[in-house]
Amino acid sequence: MSRLLLLFTILAAPGWVLADDQDSVMVKELPWQLYMSRVYRYHPVAEQLRLQPAMAEAMLLETKGAFDPKIASEYVHKDFKETQYFERWDTDIKVPVWNYADLKLGYEQNRGVWLNPEANVPDNGLIYAGVSVPIGRGLFIDSRRAAIKKAILELDGNEAERQKNMNKFLLMSAKAYWGWAQAYQQLVLAEEGVRLASFRLSGTLQNVTQGAAAAEDTL
């Protein structure tokens, strides 16, 4: 995971570049500040964590939509052999006010030779108003407002959780960087050791050639 994190960060800054966004400079090293900046700005995990507040806000907005007025319209008709059996048109607007209770205002226009008698209205239609309350559903618990309160609490909680996860991720990123730096320094020391050993071997071979040292010294 640490190696993948470091690899992604290097690839996110092509050529190990970018002292800043306006003055890009090719460099041979990946400084600590640049590395952490790239991780925070471009790593998918960090980007996902930054998006969480916006997602929580969207969920809260969606929950508040339960109190938005709603307009509905229904149109049904049946014709047969140039005879209008019936035509029914009902349009209403509902405004949520408390729990599952809704204020309702509507207009109804019905006609036809085979119209159900209970649907008879005046020739110019019927305007009606009232309160809609589904019996036995949500009479004692204001679930819509409870949902909003829950969304607000989750929004606050998500921010604290997001910050905690971001800190953990940045700490893991820092460990990956310094682990890589340690491995690099070990490589540098190993290469220096090989260079010194090669230099010593070269000197010993030269002494053997000149007779100043025994051949066994090269082993």
PABA-631837 format. One record per residue: residue number from 1; x, y, z of N, C-alpha, C in turn; residue in three letters. Coordinates in Angstrom, 1 decimal, decimal comma. Atoms other than C-alpha are relative to their C-alpha. Layout:
residues N
resi; n_east; n_north; n_up; ca_east; ca_north; ca_up; c_east; c_north; c_up; resn
NUM; X; Y; Z; X; Y; Z; X; Y; Z; Ala
...
end
This chain:
residues 219
resi; n_east; n_north; n_up; ca_east; ca_north; ca_up; c_east; c_north; c_up; resn
1; 0,8; -1,2; 0,0; 0,0; 0,0; 0,0; 0,9; 1,3; 0,0; Met
2; -0,9; -1,2; -0,1; 2,8; 2,4; 0,9; 0,7; 0,3; -1,3; Ser
3; -0,6; -0,1; 1,3; 4,6; 1,7; -2,4; -0,9; 0,6; -1,0; Arg
4; 1,0; -0,5; 1,0; 1,4; 2,2; -4,4; -0,3; 1,5; 0,3; Leu
5; 0,3; -1,4; -0,4; 0,8; 5,5; -2,5; 1,1; 0,9; -0,6; Leu
6; -1,2; -0,8; 0,4; 4,3; 6,8; -3,3; 0,0; 0,0; -1,5; Leu
7; 0,0; 0,1; 1,4; 4,1; 5,6; -6,9; -1,1; 0,9; -0,6; Leu
8; 1,1; -0,9; 0,6; 0,7; 7,4; -7,5; 0,4; 1,4; 0,2; Phe
9; -0,4; -1,4; -0,2; 2,1; 10,6; -6,0; 1,1; 0,4; -1,0; Thr
10; -1,0; -0,3; 1,0; 5,1; 10,5; -8,3; -0,6; 0,2; -1,3; Ile
11; 0,7; -0,1; 1,3; 2,9; 9,9; -11,3; -0,9; 1,2; -0,1; Leu
12; 0,9; -1,2; -0,1; 0,6; 12,7; -10,2; 0,8; 1,3; -0,3; Ala
13; -0,9; -1,2; 0,3; 3,6; 15,1; -10,6; 1,0; -0,4; -1,0; Ala
14; -0,9; 0,5; 1,1; 5,1; 14,1; -14,0; 1,4; 0,6; 0,0; Pro
15; -1,3; -0,4; 0,1; 8,8; 14,3; -14,1; 0,5; 0,6; 1,3; Gly
16; -0,4; -0,5; -1,3; 9,0; 15,1; -10,4; 0,1; 1,6; -0,1; Trp
17; 0,0; -1,4; 0,3; 8,0; 18,7; -11,1; -0,8; 0,8; 0,9; Val
18; 1,1; -0,9; -0,5; 5,9; 21,6; -10,1; 0,4; 0,6; 1,4; Leu
19; -0,2; -0,7; -1,2; 7,3; 23,9; -7,5; -1,3; 0,7; 0,4; Ala
20; 1,4; -0,5; -0,2; 3,9; 25,6; -7,9; -0,7; -0,1; -1,4; Asp
21; 0,8; 0,2; 1,2; 1,1; 25,7; -10,5; 0,4; 1,0; -1,1; Asp
22; -0,2; -1,0; 1,0; 2,3; 28,8; -12,3; 1,5; 0,0; -0,5; Gln
23; -1,4; 0,1; 0,4; 6,1; 28,1; -12,4; 0,5; -1,4; 0,1; Asp
24; -0,4; 1,4; -0,1; 6,7; 24,5; -13,1; 1,5; -0,1; -0,3; Ser
25; -1,4; 0,1; 0,1; 10,3; 23,5; -12,6; 0,4; -1,5; 0,1; Val
26; -0,5; 1,4; -0,1; 12,0; 20,1; -13,3; 1,0; -0,1; 1,1; Met
27; -0,9; 0,2; -1,1; 13,6; 18,8; -10,2; 0,4; -1,5; 0,1; Val
28; -0,5; 1,3; -0,1; 15,6; 15,7; -9,3; -0,4; -0,7; 1,3; Lys
29; 0,5; 0,6; -1,2; 14,1; 15,2; -5,9; -1,5; 0,3; 0,2; Glu
30; 1,4; -0,3; -0,3; 10,6; 15,0; -4,5; 0,0; 0,5; 1,5; Leu
31; 0,0; -0,6; -1,3; 10,6; 17,4; -1,5; -1,2; -0,5; 0,8; Pro
32; 1,1; 0,4; -1,0; 8,5; 16,5; 1,6; -1,3; 0,9; -0,2; Trp
33; 1,1; -0,9; 0,1; 6,3; 19,6; 1,2; -0,8; -0,3; -1,3; Gln
34; 0,6; 0,3; 1,3; 5,6; 18,9; -2,5; -0,7; -1,3; 0,0; Leu
35; 0,6; 1,4; 0,0; 4,9; 15,2; -1,9; -1,3; 0,1; 0,8; Tyr
36; 1,2; -0,1; -0,8; 2,4; 16,0; 0,9; -1,1; 0,8; -0,7; Met
37; 0,9; -0,8; 0,7; 0,8; 18,7; -1,2; -0,7; -0,8; -1,1; Ser
38; 0,6; 0,8; 1,1; 0,3; 16,3; -4,1; -0,9; -1,1; 0,5; Arg
39; 0,9; 1,0; -0,6; -1,1; 13,6; -1,9; -1,3; 0,6; 0,4; Val
40; 1,2; -0,7; -0,5; -3,6; 16,0; -0,4; -0,9; 0,4; -1,1; Tyr
41; 0,8; -0,6; 1,0; -4,7; 17,5; -3,6; -0,5; -1,0; -1,1; Arg
42; 0,3; 0,9; 1,2; -4,7; 14,6; -6,1; -0,2; -1,5; 0,3; Tyr
43; 0,2; 1,5; -0,2; -4,8; 11,2; -4,4; -1,5; -0,2; 0,1; His
44; 1,5; 0,3; 0,0; -8,3; 9,6; -4,9; -0,6; -0,1; 1,4; Pro
45; 0,6; 0,1; -1,3; -8,7; 8,8; -1,2; -0,2; 1,3; 0,6; Val
46; 0,1; -1,4; -0,6; -8,0; 12,4; -0,1; -1,1; 0,7; -0,7; Ala
47; 1,0; -0,7; 0,8; -10,3; 13,7; -2,9; -1,4; -0,5; 0,5; Glu
48; 1,3; 0,6; -0,5; -13,1; 11,3; -1,7; -0,3; 0,6; 1,3; Gln
49; 0,3; -0,5; -1,3; -12,7; 12,5; 1,8; -0,4; 1,5; 0,0; Leu
50; 0,4; -1,4; 0,1; -12,9; 16,1; 0,7; -1,4; 0,2; -0,5; Arg
51; 1,4; -0,1; 0,5; -16,2; 15,4; -1,1; -1,0; -0,4; 1,0; Leu
52; 1,0; 0,4; -0,9; -17,9; 13,9; 1,9; -0,9; 1,1; 0,6; Gln
53; 0,9; -1,0; -0,5; -19,2; 17,2; 3,3; -1,0; 0,4; -1,0; Pro
54; 0,9; -0,4; 1,1; -20,7; 18,1; -0,1; -1,1; -1,1; -0,1; Ala
55; 1,0; 1,1; 0,1; -22,4; 14,6; -0,2; -1,0; 0,1; 1,2; Met
56; 0,8; -0,1; -1,2; -23,7; 15,1; 3,4; -1,0; 1,2; -0,2; Ala
57; 0,9; -1,2; 0,2; -25,1; 18,6; 2,4; -1,0; -0,4; -1,0; Glu
58; 1,0; 0,4; 1,0; -26,8; 17,0; -0,6; -1,1; -0,9; 0,6; Ala
59; 1,0; 0,8; -0,7; -28,4; 14,4; 1,6; -1,0; 0,8; 0,9; Met
60; 0,8; -0,9; -0,9; -29,6; 17,1; 4,0; -1,0; 0,8; -0,9; Leu
61; 0,8; -0,7; 0,9; -31,0; 19,1; 1,0; -1,2; -0,9; -0,5; Leu
62; 1,0; 0,9; 0,4; -32,8; 16,0; -0,2; -1,0; -0,3; 1,0; Glu
63; 0,9; 0,2; -1,1; -34,3; 15,4; 3,2; -1,0; 1,1; 0,2; Thr
64; 0,9; -1,1; -0,1; -35,6; 18,9; 3,3; -1,0; 0,1; -1,1; Lys
65; 1,0; 0,0; 1,1; -37,3; 18,3; 0,0; -1,3; -0,6; 0,4; Gly
66; 1,2; 0,5; -0,5; -39,9; 16,4; 2,0; -1,1; 1,0; 0,3; Ala
67; 0,9; -1,1; -0,3; -41,4; 19,8; 2,9; -0,3; 0,9; -1,2; Phe
68; 0,2; -0,8; 1,2; -41,4; 21,1; -0,7; -1,5; -0,2; -0,4; Asp
69; 1,4; 0,2; 0,6; -44,9; 21,7; -2,2; 0,1; -0,9; -1,2; Pro
70; 0,0; 0,9; 1,1; -45,8; 19,1; -4,7; -1,3; 0,2; -0,8; Lys
71; 1,1; -0,1; 0,9; -48,1; 19,5; -7,7; -0,2; -1,3; -0,8; Ile
72; 0,4; 1,2; 0,7; -49,9; 16,5; -9,2; -1,2; 0,2; -0,9; Ala
73; 1,2; -0,1; 0,9; -52,3; 16,1; -12,1; -0,3; -1,4; -0,6; Ser
74; 0,4; 1,3; 0,5; -54,3; 13,1; -13,2; -1,1; 0,2; -1,1; Glu
75; 1,0; -0,1; 1,1; -56,2; 12,8; -16,5; -0,3; -1,4; -0,5; Tyr
76; 0,4; 1,3; 0,5; -58,2; 9,8; -17,5; -1,3; 0,2; -0,9; Val
77; 1,2; -0,2; 0,9; -60,7; 9,5; -20,4; -0,2; -1,3; -0,8; His
78; 0,4; 1,2; 0,8; -62,5; 6,8; -22,5; -1,0; 0,4; -1,0; Lys
79; 0,9; -0,3; 1,1; -64,0; 7,3; -25,9; -0,3; -1,3; -0,8; Asp
80; 0,4; 1,2; 0,8; -65,9; 4,7; -28,0; -1,0; 0,4; -1,0; Phe
81; 0,9; -0,3; 1,1; -67,5; 5,1; -31,4; -0,5; 1,5; 0,1; Lys
82; 0,3; -1,4; 0,0; -67,4; 8,9; -31,2; -0,8; 0,4; 1,2; Glu
83; 0,7; -0,3; -1,2; -69,0; 8,8; -27,8; 1,0; 0,1; 1,2; Thr
84; -0,9; -0,2; -1,1; -67,2; 10,2; -24,8; -0,6; -0,6; 1,3; Gln
85; 0,5; 0,7; -1,2; -67,8; 7,7; -22,0; 0,2; 0,8; 1,2; Tyr
86; -0,3; -0,9; -1,1; -66,0; 9,8; -19,5; 1,3; 0,7; -0,2; Phe
87; -1,3; -0,7; 0,0; -63,2; 12,3; -19,0; 0,1; 0,6; 1,4; Glu
88; -0,3; -0,4; -1,4; -61,7; 13,0; -15,6; 1,3; 0,7; 0,1; Arg
89; -1,3; -0,8; -0,1; -59,1; 15,7; -14,8; 0,0; 0,5; 1,4; Trp
90; -0,1; -0,5; -1,4; -57,9; 16,4; -11,3; 1,5; 0,5; 0,2; Asp
91; -1,3; -0,6; -0,3; -55,0; 18,7; -10,4; 0,0; 0,6; 1,4; Thr
92; 0,0; -0,5; -1,4; -53,9; 19,5; -6,9; 1,5; 0,4; 0,4; Asp
93; -1,3; -0,4; -0,6; -51,0; 21,1; -4,9; -0,1; -0,4; 1,4; Ile
94; 0,0; 0,4; -1,4; -50,0; 19,6; -1,6; 1,2; 0,8; 0,7; Lys
95; -1,1; -0,7; -0,7; -48,0; 21,6; 1,0; 0,1; -0,7; 1,4; Val
96; -0,3; 0,7; -1,3; -46,5; 19,5; 3,9; 0,1; 1,0; 1,1; Pro
97; 0,0; -0,9; -1,1; -47,1; 21,2; 7,2; 0,4; -0,6; 1,3; Val
98; -0,4; 0,7; -1,3; -46,7; 18,6; 10,0; -0,1; -1,5; -0,2; Trp
99; -0,1; 1,4; 0,2; -45,6; 15,1; 9,9; -0,5; -0,5; -1,3; Asn
100; 0,6; 0,5; 1,2; -47,7; 13,3; 7,3; -1,2; 0,9; -0,4; Tyr
101; 1,1; -0,9; 0,4; -50,3; 16,1; 7,2; 0,4; 0,9; -1,1; Ala
102; -0,3; -0,9; 1,1; -50,6; 18,1; 4,0; -1,2; 0,9; -0,2; Asp
103; 1,0; -0,8; 0,5; -52,6; 21,1; 3,1; -0,2; -0,3; -1,5; Leu
104; 0,3; 0,4; 1,4; -54,3; 20,4; -0,2; -1,0; 0,9; -0,7; Lys
105; 0,9; -0,9; 0,7; -55,8; 22,7; -2,8; 0,0; -0,6; -1,5; Leu
106; 0,1; 0,7; 1,3; -57,1; 21,3; -6,1; -1,2; 0,5; -0,9; Gly
107; 1,1; -0,3; 1,0; -59,3; 21,7; -9,2; -0,4; -1,3; -0,7; Tyr
108; 0,4; 1,2; 0,6; -61,4; 18,9; -10,6; -1,1; 0,3; -1,1; Glu
109; 1,0; -0,2; 1,1; -63,3; 18,8; -13,9; -0,3; -1,4; -0,6; Gln
110; 0,4; 1,3; 0,5; -65,2; 15,7; -15,0; -1,3; 0,1; -0,9; Asn
111; 1,2; 0,0; 0,8; -67,7; 15,0; -17,7; -0,1; -1,4; -0,8; Arg
112; 0,2; 1,3; 0,7; -69,1; 12,1; -19,8; -1,4; -0,6; 0,2; Gly
113; 1,4; 0,6; -0,2; -72,3; 10,1; -20,4; 0,0; -1,2; 0,9; Val
114; -0,1; 1,1; -0,9; -71,0; 7,2; -18,4; 0,9; 0,3; 1,2; Trp
115; -0,8; -0,5; -1,2; -69,4; 9,2; -15,6; -0,6; -0,5; 1,3; Leu
116; 0,4; 0,5; -1,3; -69,6; 7,7; -12,1; -0,7; 1,2; 0,7; Asn
117; 0,7; -1,1; -0,7; -72,2; 9,8; -10,2; 0,7; 0,7; 1,1; Pro
118; -0,7; -0,6; -1,1; -69,9; 10,4; -7,3; 1,1; 1,0; -0,6; Glu
119; -0,9; -0,9; 0,6; -67,6; 12,3; -9,8; -0,6; 1,2; -0,6; Ala
120; 0,7; -1,2; 0,6; -70,2; 14,8; -10,9; 0,4; 1,3; 0,6; Asn
121; -0,4; -1,3; -0,5; -69,1; 18,4; -10,6; -0,7; 1,0; -0,9; Val
122; 0,6; -1,0; 0,8; -70,4; 21,7; -11,9; 0,6; 0,1; -1,4; Pro
123; -0,5; -0,1; 1,4; -70,0; 22,5; -15,6; 1,4; 0,7; -0,1; Asp
124; -1,3; -0,7; 0,0; -67,1; 24,9; -14,8; 1,0; -0,6; 0,9; Asn
125; -0,9; 0,7; -0,9; -65,4; 22,4; -12,5; -0,2; 0,3; 1,4; Gly
126; 0,1; -0,1; -1,5; -64,9; 22,2; -8,8; 1,4; 0,3; 0,6; Leu
127; -1,2; -0,3; -0,8; -62,2; 23,9; -6,6; -0,2; -0,5; 1,4; Ile
128; 0,1; 0,6; -1,4; -61,6; 22,1; -3,3; 1,3; 0,3; 0,8; Tyr
129; -1,1; -0,2; -0,9; -59,3; 22,5; -0,3; -0,2; -0,8; 1,2; Ala
130; 0,2; 0,8; -1,2; -58,6; 20,5; 2,8; 1,4; -0,4; 0,5; Gly
131; -1,2; 0,5; -0,7; -56,1; 18,7; 5,0; 0,0; -1,5; -0,2; Val
132; -0,1; 1,4; 0,3; -54,8; 15,3; 4,0; 0,8; -0,6; 1,2; Ser
133; -0,7; 0,7; -1,1; -53,8; 13,0; 7,0; -0,3; -1,5; -0,1; Val
134; 0,1; 1,4; 0,1; -53,2; 9,3; 6,3; -0,3; -0,6; 1,5; Pro
135; 0,3; 0,5; -1,3; -54,9; 7,5; 9,3; 0,9; -1,1; 0,4; Ile
136; -0,9; 1,0; -0,5; -52,6; 5,5; 11,5; 1,4; 0,0; -0,4; Gly
137; -1,4; 0,0; 0,5; -49,4; 6,6; 9,9; 0,6; 1,4; 0,4; Arg
138; -0,8; -1,1; -0,4; -47,1; 9,0; 11,7; -0,8; 1,1; 0,7; Gly
139; 0,8; -0,9; -0,7; -49,7; 10,6; 13,9; 0,7; 0,6; 1,3; Leu
140; -0,7; -0,4; -1,3; -47,4; 10,8; 17,0; 1,4; 0,3; -0,2; Phe
141; -1,4; -0,3; 0,3; -44,0; 11,1; 15,4; 0,2; 0,8; -1,2; Ile
142; -0,2; -0,8; 1,2; -43,1; 13,9; 13,1; 1,3; -0,5; -0,7; Asp
143; -1,1; 0,7; 0,6; -40,9; 11,7; 11,0; 0,8; 0,9; -1,0; Ser
144; -0,7; -0,8; 1,0; -40,1; 14,3; 8,3; 1,0; 0,9; 0,7; Arg
145; -1,0; -0,8; -0,7; -38,6; 16,7; 10,8; 1,0; -0,8; 0,7; Arg
146; -1,0; 0,8; -0,6; -36,9; 13,9; 12,6; 1,1; -0,4; -1,0; Ala
147; -0,9; 0,4; 1,1; -35,3; 12,9; 9,3; 1,0; 1,2; -0,2; Ala
148; -0,8; -1,2; 0,2; -34,0; 16,5; 8,9; 1,0; 0,1; 1,2; Ile
149; -0,9; -0,1; -1,2; -32,6; 16,5; 12,5; 1,1; -1,1; -0,1; Lys
150; -1,0; 1,1; 0,1; -30,9; 13,1; 11,8; 1,0; 0,4; -1,1; Lys
151; -0,9; -0,4; 1,0; -29,4; 14,5; 8,6; 1,0; 1,0; 0,5; Ala
152; -0,9; -1,0; -0,5; -28,0; 17,5; 10,4; 1,0; -0,6; 1,0; Ile
153; -0,9; 0,7; -0,9; -26,5; 15,3; 13,1; 1,1; -0,8; -0,7; Leu
154; -1,0; 0,8; 0,8; -24,9; 13,1; 10,5; 1,0; 0,9; -0,7; Glu
155; -0,9; -0,9; 0,7; -23,5; 16,1; 8,7; 1,1; 0,5; 1,0; Leu
156; -1,0; -0,4; -1,0; -21,8; 17,3; 11,9; 1,0; -1,2; 0,3; Asp
157; -0,8; 1,1; -0,3; -20,6; 13,8; 12,7; 0,9; -0,4; -1,1; Gly
158; -0,8; 0,4; 1,2; -19,4; 13,1; 9,2; 1,2; 0,9; -0,1; Asn
159; -1,1; -0,9; 0,1; -17,2; 16,2; 9,4; 1,1; -0,4; 1,0; Glu
160; -1,0; 0,4; -1,0; -15,5; 15,0; 12,6; 0,7; -1,3; -0,5; Ala
161; -0,5; 1,3; 0,5; -15,1; 11,5; 11,1; 0,9; 0,2; -1,2; Glu
162; -0,8; -0,3; 1,2; -13,8; 12,9; 7,8; 1,3; 0,5; 0,4; Arg
163; -1,2; -0,5; -0,4; -11,2; 14,9; 9,5; 1,0; -1,0; 0,7; Gln
164; -0,8; 1,1; -0,6; -10,1; 11,9; 11,6; 0,6; -0,9; -1,1; Lys
165; -0,5; 0,8; 1,0; -9,8; 9,8; 8,5; 1,0; 0,7; -0,9; Asn
166; -0,9; -0,7; 0,8; -8,0; 12,5; 6,6; 1,4; 0,0; 0,7; Met
167; -1,3; 0,0; -0,8; -5,4; 12,8; 9,4; 0,7; -1,4; 0,0; Asn
168; -0,6; 1,3; 0,1; -4,9; 9,0; 9,4; 0,6; -0,3; -1,4; Lys
169; -0,5; 0,2; 1,4; -4,5; 9,0; 5,6; 1,3; 0,8; -0,2; Phe
170; -1,2; -0,8; 0,2; -1,9; 11,8; 5,7; 1,1; -0,5; 0,9; Leu
171; -1,1; 0,6; -0,8; 0,0; 10,1; 8,5; 0,5; -1,2; -0,7; Leu
172; -0,5; 1,2; 0,8; 0,1; 6,9; 6,4; 0,9; 0,5; -1,1; Met
173; -0,7; -0,5; 1,1; 1,3; 9,0; 3,5; 1,4; 0,5; 0,5; Ser
174; -1,3; -0,5; -0,6; 4,1; 10,6; 5,7; 0,9; -1,2; 0,3; Ala
175; -0,8; 1,2; -0,3; 5,2; 7,1; 6,8; 0,5; -0,6; -1,3; Lys
176; -0,4; 0,5; 1,3; 5,3; 6,0; 3,2; 1,2; 0,8; -0,6; Ala
177; -1,1; -0,9; 0,5; 7,5; 9,0; 2,3; 1,3; -0,3; 0,7; Tyr
178; -1,3; 0,1; -0,8; 10,0; 8,6; 5,1; 0,5; -1,5; -0,1; Trp
179; -0,5; 1,4; 0,2; 10,1; 4,8; 4,6; 0,8; -0,1; -1,3; Gly
180; -0,7; 0,0; 1,3; 11,0; 5,4; 1,0; 1,4; 0,8; 0,1; Trp
181; -1,3; -0,8; -0,1; 13,6; 8,1; 2,0; 1,0; -0,9; 0,7; Ala
182; -1,0; 0,9; -0,8; 15,2; 5,6; 4,5; 0,5; -1,1; -1,0; Gln
183; -0,4; 1,0; 0,9; 15,3; 2,9; 1,8; 1,0; 0,6; -1,0; Ala
184; -0,9; -0,7; 1,0; 16,9; 5,4; -0,6; 1,4; 0,2; 0,6; Tyr
185; -1,3; -0,3; -0,7; 19,6; 6,4; 1,9; 0,8; -1,3; 0,2; Gln
186; -0,6; 1,3; -0,1; 20,3; 2,7; 2,5; 0,6; -0,4; -1,3; Gln
187; -0,5; 0,3; 1,3; 20,7; 2,3; -1,2; 1,3; 0,8; -0,3; Leu
188; -1,2; -0,8; 0,2; 23,1; 5,2; -1,4; 1,2; -0,5; 0,8; Val
189; -1,1; 0,5; -0,8; 25,2; 3,8; 1,4; 0,5; -1,3; -0,6; Leu
190; -0,5; 1,2; 0,6; 25,3; 0,4; -0,2; 0,8; 0,2; -1,3; Ala
191; -0,7; -0,3; 1,3; 26,3; 1,9; -3,6; 1,4; 0,6; 0,4; Glu
192; -1,3; -0,6; -0,4; 29,1; 3,9; -1,8; 0,9; -1,2; 0,5; Glu
193; -0,8; 1,2; -0,4; 30,2; 0,6; -0,1; 0,6; -0,8; -1,2; Gly
194; -0,4; 0,7; 1,2; 30,4; -1,1; -3,5; 1,1; 0,8; -0,7; Val
195; -1,0; -0,9; 0,6; 32,3; 1,9; -4,9; 1,4; -0,1; 0,7; Arg
196; -1,3; 0,1; -0,8; 34,9; 1,8; -2,1; 0,7; -1,4; -0,1; Leu
197; -0,6; 1,4; 0,1; 35,3; -2,0; -2,3; 0,6; -0,2; -1,4; Ala
198; -0,5; 0,1; 1,4; 35,8; -1,7; -6,1; 1,4; 0,8; -0,1; Ser
199; -1,2; -0,8; 0,0; 38,4; 1,0; -5,5; 1,2; -0,7; 0,7; Phe
200; -1,0; 0,8; -0,7; 40,2; -1,1; -3,0; 0,5; -1,2; -0,8; Arg
201; -0,4; 1,1; 0,9; 40,2; -4,1; -5,3; 0,9; 0,4; -1,1; Leu
202; -0,9; -0,5; 1,1; 41,6; -2,1; -8,1; 1,4; 0,3; 0,4; Ser
203; -1,3; -0,3; -0,5; 44,4; -0,9; -5,9; 0,8; -1,3; 0,3; Gly
204; -0,6; 1,3; -0,3; 45,1; -4,4; -4,7; 0,5; -0,7; -1,3; Thr
205; -0,4; 0,7; 1,3; 45,2; -5,8; -8,3; 1,2; 0,7; -0,5; Leu
206; -1,1; -0,8; 0,5; 47,6; -3,0; -9,2; 1,3; -0,4; 0,8; Gln
207; -1,2; 0,4; -0,9; 49,9; -4,0; -6,2; 0,5; -1,4; -0,4; Asn
208; -0,4; 1,3; 0,4; 49,8; -7,6; -7,3; 0,7; 0,0; -1,3; Val
209; -0,7; -0,1; 1,3; 50,8; -6,7; -10,8; 1,4; 0,5; 0,2; Thr
210; -1,3; -0,6; -0,3; 53,7; -4,7; -9,4; 0,8; -0,8; 0,9; Gln
211; -0,8; 0,9; -0,9; 54,7; -7,5; -7,0; 0,0; 0,5; 1,4; Gly
212; 0,0; -0,6; -1,4; 53,9; -5,4; -3,9; -1,0; -0,7; 0,8; Ala
213; 1,0; 0,8; -0,8; 51,1; -7,8; -2,8; -0,2; -1,3; -0,6; Ala
214; 0,2; 1,4; 0,5; 50,3; -11,5; -3,0; -1,4; -0,1; -0,7; Ala
215; 1,3; 0,2; 0,7; 47,6; -12,7; -5,3; -1,2; -0,4; 0,9; Ala
216; 1,1; 0,4; -1,0; 45,7; -14,1; -2,3; -0,7; 1,2; 0,5; Glu
217; 0,6; -1,2; -0,5; 45,0; -10,5; -1,3; -1,2; 0,4; -0,8; Asp
218; 1,1; -0,4; 0,9; 42,5; -10,2; -4,2; -1,2; -0,8; 0,3; Thr
219; 1,1; 0,9; -0,2; 40,3; -13,0; -2,9; -1,0; 0,7; 1,1; Leu
end
